Amino acid sequence: MAKVEMTKKAARQYENLPLIVQNRLIGAIRRLAGWPNVAGVKALAGDLRGWYRLRIGDYRMRFFVRGDCIVIDKIAHRRNIYEN
């Protein structure tokens, strides 16, 4: 089991989402605790090498792995997730 953390920025992004999306994200965060056996995770490439994303409908959760801890740093709509 991995520990899942969220940055302050990601927590603010989460709070600003519609309630139905928040509920889906909670399920996805629980699934991330089973790292590395999580379906739907994609490793990113290029400038975002070392980062991963998990798709939740039209939204994406971007995260990285630090030891046995998963750090979620961005939650955004699919058109905005890859911008810094």
HTML snippet that shows the backbone in 3Dmol.js (N, CA, C, O; Angstrom):
<script src="https://3Dmol.org/build/3Dmol-min.js"></script>
<div id="view" style="width:600px;height:400px;position:relative"></div>
<script>
const pdb = `
ATOM      1  N   MET A   1       0.833  -1.189   0.000  1.00  0.00           N
ATOM      2  CA  MET A   1       0.000   0.000   0.000  1.00  0.00           C
ATOM      3  C   MET A   1       0.872   1.246   0.000  1.00  0.00           C
ATOM      4  O   MET A   1       1.834   1.352   0.761  1.00  0.00           O
ATOM      5  N   ALA A   2       0.527   2.157  -0.842  1.00  0.00           N
ATOM      6  CA  ALA A   2       1.248   3.423  -0.922  1.00  0.00           C
ATOM      7  C   ALA A   2       0.464   4.506  -0.185  1.00  0.00           C
ATOM      8  O   ALA A   2      -0.761   4.447  -0.089  1.00  0.00           O
ATOM      9  N   LYS A   3       1.176   5.473   0.320  1.00  0.00           N
ATOM     10  CA  LYS A   3       0.553   6.629   0.949  1.00  0.00           C
ATOM     11  C   LYS A   3       0.294   7.659  -0.154  1.00  0.00           C
ATOM     12  O   LYS A   3       1.176   7.919  -0.973  1.00  0.00           O
ATOM     13  N   VAL A   4      -0.897   8.241  -0.184  1.00  0.00           N
ATOM     14  CA  VAL A   4      -1.254   9.218  -1.212  1.00  0.00           C
ATOM     15  C   VAL A   4      -1.369  10.589  -0.560  1.00  0.00           C
ATOM     16  O   VAL A   4      -2.117  10.772   0.400  1.00  0.00           O
ATOM     17  N   GLU A   5      -0.614  11.556  -1.095  1.00  0.00           N
ATOM     18  CA  GLU A   5      -0.656  12.937  -0.601  1.00  0.00           C
ATOM     19  C   GLU A   5      -1.074  13.862  -1.733  1.00  0.00           C
ATOM     20  O   GLU A   5      -0.940  13.528  -2.910  1.00  0.00           O
ATOM     21  N   MET A   6      -1.580  15.022  -1.361  1.00  0.00           N
ATOM     22  CA  MET A   6      -2.005  16.010  -2.339  1.00  0.00           C
ATOM     23  C   MET A   6      -1.370  17.351  -1.969  1.00  0.00           C
ATOM     24  O   MET A   6      -1.398  17.754  -0.806  1.00  0.00           O
ATOM     25  N   THR A   7      -0.800  18.036  -2.954  1.00  0.00           N
ATOM     26  CA  THR A   7      -0.236  19.354  -2.683  1.00  0.00           C
ATOM     27  C   THR A   7      -1.367  20.336  -2.382  1.00  0.00           C
ATOM     28  O   THR A   7      -2.532  20.061  -2.671  1.00  0.00           O
ATOM     29  N   LYS A   8      -1.015  21.475  -1.801  1.00  0.00           N
ATOM     30  CA  LYS A   8      -2.026  22.505  -1.503  1.00  0.00           C
ATOM     31  C   LYS A   8      -2.703  22.987  -2.779  1.00  0.00           C
ATOM     32  O   LYS A   8      -3.910  23.230  -2.799  1.00  0.00           O
ATOM     33  N   LYS A   9      -1.922  23.122  -3.836  1.00  0.00           N
ATOM     34  CA  LYS A   9      -2.461  23.560  -5.120  1.00  0.00           C
ATOM     35  C   LYS A   9      -3.489  22.562  -5.642  1.00  0.00           C
ATOM     36  O   LYS A   9      -4.562  22.954  -6.100  1.00  0.00           O
ATOM     37  N   ALA A  10      -3.164  21.280  -5.572  1.00  0.00           N
ATOM     38  CA  ALA A  10      -4.083  20.238  -6.040  1.00  0.00           C
ATOM     39  C   ALA A  10      -5.335  20.192  -5.162  1.00  0.00           C
ATOM     40  O   ALA A  10      -6.430  19.945  -5.667  1.00  0.00           O
ATOM     41  N   ALA A  11      -5.188  20.423  -3.865  1.00  0.00           N
ATOM     42  CA  ALA A  11      -6.343  20.435  -2.962  1.00  0.00           C
ATOM     43  C   ALA A  11      -7.291  21.574  -3.319  1.00  0.00           C
ATOM     44  O   ALA A  11      -8.509  21.394  -3.297  1.00  0.00           O
ATOM     45  N   ARG A  12      -6.748  22.747  -3.650  1.00  0.00           N
ATOM     46  CA  ARG A  12      -7.588  23.872  -4.076  1.00  0.00           C
ATOM     47  C   ARG A  12      -8.294  23.551  -5.381  1.00  0.00           C
ATOM     48  O   ARG A  12      -9.473  23.864  -5.548  1.00  0.00           O
ATOM     49  N   GLN A  13      -7.571  22.922  -6.314  1.00  0.00           N
ATOM     50  CA  GLN A  13      -8.184  22.549  -7.593  1.00  0.00           C
ATOM     51  C   GLN A  13      -9.316  21.549  -7.359  1.00  0.00           C
ATOM     52  O   GLN A  13     -10.365  21.635  -7.997  1.00  0.00           O
ATOM     53  N   TYR A  14      -9.105  20.613  -6.456  1.00  0.00           N
ATOM     54  CA  TYR A  14     -10.120  19.620  -6.117  1.00  0.00           C
ATOM     55  C   TYR A  14     -11.382  20.302  -5.561  1.00  0.00           C
ATOM     56  O   TYR A  14     -12.499  19.969  -5.957  1.00  0.00           O
ATOM     57  N   GLU A  15     -11.197  21.244  -4.654  1.00  0.00           N
ATOM     58  CA  GLU A  15     -12.319  21.932  -4.015  1.00  0.00           C
ATOM     59  C   GLU A  15     -13.158  22.736  -5.003  1.00  0.00           C
ATOM     60  O   GLU A  15     -14.349  22.947  -4.773  1.00  0.00           O
ATOM     61  N   ASN A  16     -12.553  23.183  -6.092  1.00  0.00           N
ATOM     62  CA  ASN A  16     -13.263  24.001  -7.075  1.00  0.00           C
ATOM     63  C   ASN A  16     -14.006  23.184  -8.131  1.00  0.00           C
ATOM     64  O   ASN A  16     -14.660  23.753  -9.006  1.00  0.00           O
ATOM     65  N   LEU A  17     -13.911  21.867  -8.056  1.00  0.00           N
ATOM     66  CA  LEU A  17     -14.569  21.005  -9.041  1.00  0.00           C
ATOM     67  C   LEU A  17     -16.014  20.725  -8.627  1.00  0.00           C
ATOM     68  O   LEU A  17     -16.356  20.841  -7.450  1.00  0.00           O
ATOM     69  N   PRO A  18     -16.861  20.357  -9.587  1.00  0.00           N
ATOM     70  CA  PRO A  18     -18.236  19.961  -9.249  1.00  0.00           C
ATOM     71  C   PRO A  18     -18.234  18.740  -8.320  1.00  0.00           C
ATOM     72  O   PRO A  18     -17.318  17.919  -8.367  1.00  0.00           O
ATOM     73  N   LEU A  19     -19.255  18.631  -7.489  1.00  0.00           N
ATOM     74  CA  LEU A  19     -19.337  17.573  -6.488  1.00  0.00           C
ATOM     75  C   LEU A  19     -19.267  16.178  -7.103  1.00  0.00           C
ATOM     76  O   LEU A  19     -18.633  15.292  -6.532  1.00  0.00           O
ATOM     77  N   ILE A  20     -19.892  15.967  -8.236  1.00  0.00           N
ATOM     78  CA  ILE A  20     -19.870  14.640  -8.868  1.00  0.00           C
ATOM     79  C   ILE A  20     -18.450  14.251  -9.293  1.00  0.00           C
ATOM     80  O   ILE A  20     -18.071  13.084  -9.194  1.00  0.00           O
ATOM     81  N   VAL A  21     -17.675  15.217  -9.760  1.00  0.00           N
ATOM     82  CA  VAL A  21     -16.282  14.956 -10.148  1.00  0.00           C
ATOM     83  C   VAL A  21     -15.448  14.684  -8.891  1.00  0.00           C
ATOM     84  O   VAL A  21     -14.585  13.806  -8.895  1.00  0.00           O
ATOM     85  N   GLN A  22     -15.705  15.435  -7.823  1.00  0.00           N
ATOM     86  CA  GLN A  22     -14.993  15.205  -6.566  1.00  0.00           C
ATOM     87  C   GLN A  22     -15.200  13.772  -6.080  1.00  0.00           C
ATOM     88  O   GLN A  22     -14.255  13.123  -5.634  1.00  0.00           O
ATOM     89  N   ASN A  23     -16.437  13.279  -6.167  1.00  0.00           N
ATOM     90  CA  ASN A  23     -16.719  11.909  -5.723  1.00  0.00           C
ATOM     91  C   ASN A  23     -15.967  10.884  -6.561  1.00  0.00           C
ATOM     92  O   ASN A  23     -15.474   9.891  -6.026  1.00  0.00           O
ATOM     93  N   ARG A  24     -15.875  11.111  -7.862  1.00  0.00           N
ATOM     94  CA  ARG A  24     -15.112  10.197  -8.718  1.00  0.00           C
ATOM     95  C   ARG A  24     -13.625  10.233  -8.367  1.00  0.00           C
ATOM     96  O   ARG A  24     -12.950   9.203  -8.367  1.00  0.00           O
ATOM     97  N   LEU A  25     -13.130  11.429  -8.070  1.00  0.00           N
ATOM     98  CA  LEU A  25     -11.721  11.570  -7.712  1.00  0.00           C
ATOM     99  C   LEU A  25     -11.396  10.844  -6.415  1.00  0.00           C
ATOM    100  O   LEU A  25     -10.315  10.271  -6.282  1.00  0.00           O
ATOM    101  N   ILE A  26     -12.310  10.859  -5.467  1.00  0.00           N
ATOM    102  CA  ILE A  26     -12.074  10.152  -4.206  1.00  0.00           C
ATOM    103  C   ILE A  26     -11.853   8.665  -4.473  1.00  0.00           C
ATOM    104  O   ILE A  26     -10.956   8.050  -3.896  1.00  0.00           O
ATOM    105  N   GLY A  27     -12.675   8.094  -5.350  1.00  0.00           N
ATOM    106  CA  GLY A  27     -12.490   6.688  -5.711  1.00  0.00           C
ATOM    107  C   GLY A  27     -11.154   6.441  -6.382  1.00  0.00           C
ATOM    108  O   GLY A  27     -10.497   5.433  -6.120  1.00  0.00           O
ATOM    109  N   ALA A  28     -10.749   7.366  -7.256  1.00  0.00           N
ATOM    110  CA  ALA A  28      -9.463   7.231  -7.952  1.00  0.00           C
ATOM    111  C   ALA A  28      -8.300   7.345  -6.975  1.00  0.00           C
ATOM    112  O   ALA A  28      -7.305   6.633  -7.111  1.00  0.00           O
ATOM    113  N   ILE A  29      -8.414   8.228  -6.001  1.00  0.00           N
ATOM    114  CA  ILE A  29      -7.352   8.392  -5.002  1.00  0.00           C
ATOM    115  C   ILE A  29      -7.217   7.120  -4.169  1.00  0.00           C
ATOM    116  O   ILE A  29      -6.106   6.702  -3.844  1.00  0.00           O
ATOM    117  N   ARG A  30      -8.340   6.510  -3.827  1.00  0.00           N
ATOM    118  CA  ARG A  30      -8.290   5.240  -3.085  1.00  0.00           C
ATOM    119  C   ARG A  30      -7.620   4.153  -3.908  1.00  0.00           C
ATOM    120  O   ARG A  30      -6.869   3.336  -3.375  1.00  0.00           O
ATOM    121  N   ARG A  31      -7.896   4.144  -5.218  1.00  0.00           N
ATOM    122  CA  ARG A  31      -7.256   3.158  -6.094  1.00  0.00           C
ATOM    123  C   ARG A  31      -5.751   3.364  -6.151  1.00  0.00           C
ATOM    124  O   ARG A  31      -4.993   2.396  -6.220  1.00  0.00           O
ATOM    125  N   LEU A  32      -5.307   4.634  -6.122  1.00  0.00           N
ATOM    126  CA  LEU A  32      -3.868   4.927  -6.195  1.00  0.00           C
ATOM    127  C   LEU A  32      -3.105   4.324  -5.018  1.00  0.00           C
ATOM    128  O   LEU A  32      -1.909   4.054  -5.131  1.00  0.00           O
ATOM    129  N   ALA A  33      -3.774   4.115  -3.908  1.00  0.00           N
ATOM    130  CA  ALA A  33      -3.101   3.526  -2.745  1.00  0.00           C
ATOM    131  C   ALA A  33      -2.607   2.114  -3.054  1.00  0.00           C
ATOM    132  O   ALA A  33      -1.735   1.601  -2.353  1.00  0.00           O
ATOM    133  N   GLY A  34      -3.147   1.484  -4.086  1.00  0.00           N
ATOM    134  CA  GLY A  34      -2.703   0.150  -4.475  1.00  0.00           C
ATOM    135  C   GLY A  34      -1.535   0.157  -5.437  1.00  0.00           C
ATOM    136  O   GLY A  34      -1.275  -0.852  -6.094  1.00  0.00           O
ATOM    137  N   TRP A  35      -0.827   1.263  -5.538  1.00  0.00           N
ATOM    138  CA  TRP A  35       0.303   1.408  -6.460  1.00  0.00           C
ATOM    139  C   TRP A  35       1.278   0.265  -6.284  1.00  0.00           C
ATOM    140  O   TRP A  35       1.568  -0.078  -5.137  1.00  0.00           O
ATOM    141  N   PRO A  36       1.794  -0.335  -7.297  1.00  0.00           N
ATOM    142  CA  PRO A  36       1.777   0.003  -8.719  1.00  0.00           C
ATOM    143  C   PRO A  36       0.682  -0.709  -9.504  1.00  0.00           C
ATOM    144  O   PRO A  36       0.642  -0.602 -10.729  1.00  0.00           O
ATOM    145  N   ASN A  37      -0.199  -1.427  -8.832  1.00  0.00           N
ATOM    146  CA  ASN A  37      -1.253  -2.178  -9.526  1.00  0.00           C
ATOM    147  C   ASN A  37      -2.516  -1.330  -9.682  1.00  0.00           C
ATOM    148  O   ASN A  37      -3.559  -1.651  -9.112  1.00  0.00           O
ATOM    149  N   VAL A  38      -2.418  -0.258 -10.448  1.00  0.00           N
ATOM    150  CA  VAL A  38      -3.545   0.649 -10.653  1.00  0.00           C
ATOM    151  C   VAL A  38      -3.853   0.712 -12.144  1.00  0.00           C
ATOM    152  O   VAL A  38      -3.004   1.102 -12.947  1.00  0.00           O
ATOM    153  N   ALA A  39      -5.058   0.330 -12.503  1.00  0.00           N
ATOM    154  CA  ALA A  39      -5.459   0.354 -13.912  1.00  0.00           C
ATOM    155  C   ALA A  39      -5.694   1.787 -14.369  1.00  0.00           C
ATOM    156  O   ALA A  39      -6.188   2.621 -13.610  1.00  0.00           O
ATOM    157  N   GLY A  40      -5.334   2.061 -15.617  1.00  0.00           N
ATOM    158  CA  GLY A  40      -5.605   3.364 -16.215  1.00  0.00           C
ATOM    159  C   GLY A  40      -4.524   4.404 -16.032  1.00  0.00           C
ATOM    160  O   GLY A  40      -4.672   5.528 -16.512  1.00  0.00           O
ATOM    161  N   VAL A  41      -3.452   4.070 -15.361  1.00  0.00           N
ATOM    162  CA  VAL A  41      -2.355   5.022 -15.159  1.00  0.00           C
ATOM    163  C   VAL A  41      -1.477   5.022 -16.392  1.00  0.00           C
ATOM    164  O   VAL A  41      -1.151   3.969 -16.941  1.00  0.00           O
ATOM    165  N   LYS A  42      -1.096   6.219 -16.823  1.00  0.00           N
ATOM    166  CA  LYS A  42      -0.229   6.349 -17.990  1.00  0.00           C
ATOM    167  C   LYS A  42       0.998   7.164 -17.605  1.00  0.00           C
ATOM    168  O   LYS A  42       0.878   8.229 -16.999  1.00  0.00           O
ATOM    169  N   ALA A  43       2.168   6.665 -17.953  1.00  0.00           N
ATOM    170  CA  ALA A  43       3.407   7.412 -17.737  1.00  0.00           C
ATOM    171  C   ALA A  43       3.500   8.508 -18.789  1.00  0.00           C
ATOM    172  O   ALA A  43       3.220   8.271 -19.964  1.00  0.00           O
ATOM    173  N   LEU A  44       3.892   9.700 -18.370  1.00  0.00           N
ATOM    174  CA  LEU A  44       4.017  10.817 -19.296  1.00  0.00           C
ATOM    175  C   LEU A  44       5.424  10.849 -19.886  1.00  0.00           C
ATOM    176  O   LEU A  44       6.356  10.269 -19.328  1.00  0.00           O
ATOM    177  N   ALA A  45       5.566  11.523 -21.002  1.00  0.00           N
ATOM    178  CA  ALA A  45       6.848  11.575 -21.722  1.00  0.00           C
ATOM    179  C   ALA A  45       7.288  13.025 -21.911  1.00  0.00           C
ATOM    180  O   ALA A  45       6.593  13.962 -21.518  1.00  0.00           O
ATOM    181  N   GLY A  46       8.447  13.179 -22.516  1.00  0.00           N
ATOM    182  CA  GLY A  46       8.964  14.511 -22.821  1.00  0.00           C
ATOM    183  C   GLY A  46       9.353  15.260 -21.567  1.00  0.00           C
ATOM    184  O   GLY A  46      10.013  14.707 -20.687  1.00  0.00           O
ATOM    185  N   ASP A  47       8.945  16.532 -21.478  1.00  0.00           N
ATOM    186  CA  ASP A  47       9.268  17.358 -20.317  1.00  0.00           C
ATOM    187  C   ASP A  47       8.631  16.835 -19.031  1.00  0.00           C
ATOM    188  O   ASP A  47       9.078  17.170 -17.934  1.00  0.00           O
ATOM    189  N   LEU A  48       7.609  16.032 -19.163  1.00  0.00           N
ATOM    190  CA  LEU A  48       6.911  15.498 -17.990  1.00  0.00           C
ATOM    191  C   LEU A  48       7.329  14.058 -17.668  1.00  0.00           C
ATOM    192  O   LEU A  48       6.610  13.336 -16.977  1.00  0.00           O
ATOM    193  N   ARG A  49       8.472  13.657 -18.165  1.00  0.00           N
ATOM    194  CA  ARG A  49       8.987  12.314 -17.885  1.00  0.00           C
ATOM    195  C   ARG A  49       9.157  12.140 -16.374  1.00  0.00           C
ATOM    196  O   ARG A  49       9.664  13.030 -15.690  1.00  0.00           O
ATOM    197  N   GLY A  50       8.729  10.990 -15.866  1.00  0.00           N
ATOM    198  CA  GLY A  50       8.783  10.736 -14.430  1.00  0.00           C
ATOM    199  C   GLY A  50       7.455  11.024 -13.745  1.00  0.00           C
ATOM    200  O   GLY A  50       7.286  10.702 -12.569  1.00  0.00           O
ATOM    201  N   TRP A  51       6.522  11.618 -14.453  1.00  0.00           N
ATOM    202  CA  TRP A  51       5.187  11.921 -13.949  1.00  0.00           C
ATOM    203  C   TRP A  51       4.205  10.923 -14.546  1.00  0.00           C
ATOM    204  O   TRP A  51       4.484  10.290 -15.565  1.00  0.00           O
ATOM    205  N   TYR A  52       3.079  10.796 -13.912  1.00  0.00           N
ATOM    206  CA  TYR A  52       2.016   9.907 -14.368  1.00  0.00           C
ATOM    207  C   TYR A  52       0.706  10.669 -14.374  1.00  0.00           C
ATOM    208  O   TYR A  52       0.580  11.724 -13.753  1.00  0.00           O
ATOM    209  N   ARG A  53      -0.279  10.114 -15.093  1.00  0.00           N
ATOM    210  CA  ARG A  53      -1.611  10.696 -15.059  1.00  0.00           C
ATOM    211  C   ARG A  53      -2.640   9.589 -14.963  1.00  0.00           C
ATOM    212  O   ARG A  53      -2.447   8.479 -15.460  1.00  0.00           O
ATOM    213  N   LEU A  54      -3.741   9.927 -14.308  1.00  0.00           N
ATOM    214  CA  LEU A  54      -4.868   9.021 -14.188  1.00  0.00           C
ATOM    215  C   LEU A  54      -6.089   9.755 -14.715  1.00  0.00           C
ATOM    216  O   LEU A  54      -6.379  10.878 -14.302  1.00  0.00           O
ATOM    217  N   ARG A  55      -6.789   9.121 -15.616  1.00  0.00           N
ATOM    218  CA  ARG A  55      -7.949   9.725 -16.260  1.00  0.00           C
ATOM    219  C   ARG A  55      -9.212   9.440 -15.447  1.00  0.00           C
ATOM    220  O   ARG A  55      -9.473   8.302 -15.059  1.00  0.00           O
ATOM    221  N   ILE A  56      -9.989  10.498 -15.198  1.00  0.00           N
ATOM    222  CA  ILE A  56     -11.274  10.389 -14.522  1.00  0.00           C
ATOM    223  C   ILE A  56     -12.273  11.171 -15.369  1.00  0.00           C
ATOM    224  O   ILE A  56     -12.476  12.364 -15.141  1.00  0.00           O
ATOM    225  N   GLY A  57     -12.892  10.518 -16.337  1.00  0.00           N
ATOM    226  CA  GLY A  57     -13.800  11.207 -17.258  1.00  0.00           C
ATOM    227  C   GLY A  57     -13.041  12.240 -18.076  1.00  0.00           C
ATOM    228  O   GLY A  57     -12.045  11.912 -18.721  1.00  0.00           O
ATOM    229  N   ASP A  58     -13.506  13.486 -18.054  1.00  0.00           N
ATOM    230  CA  ASP A  58     -12.840  14.572 -18.768  1.00  0.00           C
ATOM    231  C   ASP A  58     -11.724  15.216 -17.944  1.00  0.00           C
ATOM    232  O   ASP A  58     -11.071  16.150 -18.410  1.00  0.00           O
ATOM    233  N   TYR A  59     -11.504  14.727 -16.737  1.00  0.00           N
ATOM    234  CA  TYR A  59     -10.490  15.299 -15.859  1.00  0.00           C
ATOM    235  C   TYR A  59      -9.306  14.352 -15.739  1.00  0.00           C
ATOM    236  O   TYR A  59      -9.426  13.147 -15.962  1.00  0.00           O
ATOM    237  N   ARG A  60      -8.164  14.922 -15.383  1.00  0.00           N
ATOM    238  CA  ARG A  60      -6.941  14.153 -15.208  1.00  0.00           C
ATOM    239  C   ARG A  60      -6.308  14.531 -13.872  1.00  0.00           C
ATOM    240  O   ARG A  60      -6.400  15.673 -13.420  1.00  0.00           O
ATOM    241  N   MET A  61      -5.674  13.557 -13.262  1.00  0.00           N
ATOM    242  CA  MET A  61      -4.923  13.762 -12.049  1.00  0.00           C
ATOM    243  C   MET A  61      -3.463  13.477 -12.375  1.00  0.00           C
ATOM    244  O   MET A  61      -3.131  12.363 -12.782  1.00  0.00           O
ATOM    245  N   ARG A  62      -2.592  14.457 -12.206  1.00  0.00           N
ATOM    246  CA  ARG A  62      -1.168  14.275 -12.485  1.00  0.00           C
ATOM    247  C   ARG A  62      -0.445  14.047 -11.159  1.00  0.00           C
ATOM    248  O   ARG A  62      -0.700  14.739 -10.173  1.00  0.00           O
ATOM    249  N   PHE A  63       0.462  13.063 -11.150  1.00  0.00           N
ATOM    250  CA  PHE A  63       1.166  12.739  -9.916  1.00  0.00           C
ATOM    251  C   PHE A  63       2.543  12.180 -10.207  1.00  0.00           C
ATOM    252  O   PHE A  63       2.864  11.835 -11.344  1.00  0.00           O
ATOM    253  N   PHE A  64       3.348  12.095  -9.164  1.00  0.00           N
ATOM    254  CA  PHE A  64       4.645  11.443  -9.256  1.00  0.00           C
ATOM    255  C   PHE A  64       4.825  10.560  -8.033  1.00  0.00           C
ATOM    256  O   PHE A  64       4.130  10.716  -7.029  1.00  0.00           O
ATOM    257  N   VAL A  65       5.763   9.637  -8.131  1.00  0.00           N
ATOM    258  CA  VAL A  65       6.010   8.677  -7.058  1.00  0.00           C
ATOM    259  C   VAL A  65       7.326   9.038  -6.391  1.00  0.00           C
ATOM    260  O   VAL A  65       8.349   9.227  -7.049  1.00  0.00           O
ATOM    261  N   ARG A  66       7.274   9.130  -5.067  1.00  0.00           N
ATOM    262  CA  ARG A  66       8.472   9.428  -4.275  1.00  0.00           C
ATOM    263  C   ARG A  66       8.579   8.348  -3.198  1.00  0.00           C
ATOM    264  O   ARG A  66       7.921   8.424  -2.161  1.00  0.00           O
ATOM    265  N   GLY A  67       9.407   7.356  -3.456  1.00  0.00           N
ATOM    266  CA  GLY A  67       9.531   6.225  -2.532  1.00  0.00           C
ATOM    267  C   GLY A  67       8.234   5.436  -2.497  1.00  0.00           C
ATOM    268  O   GLY A  67       7.781   4.931  -3.524  1.00  0.00           O
ATOM    269  N   ASP A  68       7.636   5.329  -1.315  1.00  0.00           N
ATOM    270  CA  ASP A  68       6.358   4.631  -1.196  1.00  0.00           C
ATOM    271  C   ASP A  68       5.193   5.614  -1.059  1.00  0.00           C
ATOM    272  O   ASP A  68       4.126   5.265  -0.554  1.00  0.00           O
ATOM    273  N   CYS A  69       5.413   6.832  -1.511  1.00  0.00           N
ATOM    274  CA  CYS A  69       4.418   7.894  -1.417  1.00  0.00           C
ATOM    275  C   CYS A  69       4.060   8.398  -2.820  1.00  0.00           C
ATOM    276  O   CYS A  69       4.940   8.598  -3.658  1.00  0.00           O
ATOM    277  N   ILE A  70       2.787   8.595  -3.061  1.00  0.00           N
ATOM    278  CA  ILE A  70       2.316   9.169  -4.324  1.00  0.00           C
ATOM    279  C   ILE A  70       1.874  10.590  -4.038  1.00  0.00           C
ATOM    280  O   ILE A  70       1.060  10.826  -3.145  1.00  0.00           O
ATOM    281  N   VAL A  71       2.416  11.544  -4.802  1.00  0.00           N
ATOM    282  CA  VAL A  71       2.107  12.956  -4.590  1.00  0.00           C
ATOM    283  C   VAL A  71       1.306  13.467  -5.787  1.00  0.00           C
ATOM    284  O   VAL A  71       1.813  13.522  -6.908  1.00  0.00           O
ATOM    285  N   ILE A  72       0.060  13.836  -5.538  1.00  0.00           N
ATOM    286  CA  ILE A  72      -0.806  14.416  -6.563  1.00  0.00           C
ATOM    287  C   ILE A  72      -0.527  15.912  -6.577  1.00  0.00           C
ATOM    288  O   ILE A  72      -0.682  16.584  -5.558  1.00  0.00           O
ATOM    289  N   ASP A  73      -0.114  16.437  -7.735  1.00  0.00           N
ATOM    290  CA  ASP A  73       0.234  17.858  -7.781  1.00  0.00           C
ATOM    291  C   ASP A  73      -0.700  18.686  -8.653  1.00  0.00           C
ATOM    292  O   ASP A  73      -0.665  19.915  -8.590  1.00  0.00           O
ATOM    293  N   LYS A  74      -1.539  18.039  -9.470  1.00  0.00           N
ATOM    294  CA  LYS A  74      -2.429  18.821 -10.324  1.00  0.00           C
ATOM    295  C   LYS A  74      -3.661  18.002 -10.680  1.00  0.00           C
ATOM    296  O   LYS A  74      -3.575  16.817 -11.001  1.00  0.00           O
ATOM    297  N   ILE A  75      -4.808  18.668 -10.614  1.00  0.00           N
ATOM    298  CA  ILE A  75      -6.076  18.081 -11.035  1.00  0.00           C
ATOM    299  C   ILE A  75      -6.727  19.111 -11.944  1.00  0.00           C
ATOM    300  O   ILE A  75      -6.986  20.240 -11.528  1.00  0.00           O
ATOM    301  N   ALA A  76      -6.989  18.721 -13.184  1.00  0.00           N
ATOM    302  CA  ALA A  76      -7.524  19.690 -14.141  1.00  0.00           C
ATOM    303  C   ALA A  76      -8.279  18.990 -15.259  1.00  0.00           C
ATOM    304  O   ALA A  76      -8.221  17.770 -15.414  1.00  0.00           O
ATOM    305  N   HIS A  77      -8.986  19.800 -16.027  1.00  0.00           N
ATOM    306  CA  HIS A  77      -9.665  19.303 -17.218  1.00  0.00           C
ATOM    307  C   HIS A  77      -8.602  18.834 -18.200  1.00  0.00           C
ATOM    308  O   HIS A  77      -7.470  19.318 -18.178  1.00  0.00           O
ATOM    309  N   ARG A  78      -8.964  17.907 -19.048  1.00  0.00           N
ATOM    310  CA  ARG A  78      -7.984  17.294 -19.963  1.00  0.00           C
ATOM    311  C   ARG A  78      -7.277  18.297 -20.858  1.00  0.00           C
ATOM    312  O   ARG A  78      -6.132  18.061 -21.246  1.00  0.00           O
ATOM    313  N   ARG A  79      -7.919  19.408 -21.199  1.00  0.00           N
ATOM    314  CA  ARG A  79      -7.272  20.387 -22.083  1.00  0.00           C
ATOM    315  C   ARG A  79      -6.225  21.232 -21.352  1.00  0.00           C
ATOM    316  O   ARG A  79      -5.411  21.893 -21.997  1.00  0.00           O
ATOM    317  N   ASN A  80      -6.235  21.220 -20.006  1.00  0.00           N
ATOM    318  CA  ASN A  80      -5.322  22.068 -19.239  1.00  0.00           C
ATOM    319  C   ASN A  80      -4.294  21.294 -18.406  1.00  0.00           C
ATOM    320  O   ASN A  80      -3.426  21.910 -17.788  1.00  0.00           O
ATOM    321  N   ILE A  81      -4.372  19.994 -18.375  1.00  0.00           N
ATOM    322  CA  ILE A  81      -3.543  19.221 -17.450  1.00  0.00           C
ATOM    323  C   ILE A  81      -2.054  19.253 -17.802  1.00  0.00           C
ATOM    324  O   ILE A  81      -1.217  19.167 -16.903  1.00  0.00           O
ATOM    325  N   TYR A  82      -1.712  19.373 -19.054  1.00  0.00           N
ATOM    326  CA  TYR A  82      -0.309  19.270 -19.436  1.00  0.00           C
ATOM    327  C   TYR A  82       0.403  20.616 -19.468  1.00  0.00           C
ATOM    328  O   TYR A  82       1.594  20.682 -19.772  1.00  0.00           O
ATOM    329  N   GLU A  83      -0.321  21.692 -19.154  1.00  0.00           N
ATOM    330  CA  GLU A  83       0.299  23.013 -19.055  1.00  0.00           C
ATOM    331  C   GLU A  83       0.919  23.129 -17.671  1.00  0.00           C
ATOM    332  O   GLU A  83       0.438  22.507 -16.724  1.00  0.00           O
ATOM    333  N   ASN A  84       1.970  23.908 -17.544  1.00  0.00           N
ATOM    334  CA  ASN A  84       2.603  24.089 -16.227  1.00  0.00           C
ATOM    335  C   ASN A  84       1.977  25.174 -15.464  1.00  0.00           C
ATOM    336  O   ASN A  84       2.390  25.455 -14.339  1.00  0.00           O
TER     337      ASN A  84
END
`;
const viewer = $3Dmol.createViewer("view");
viewer.addModel(pdb, "pdb");
viewer.setStyle({}, {cartoon: {color: "spectrum"}});
viewer.zoomTo();
viewer.render();
</script>
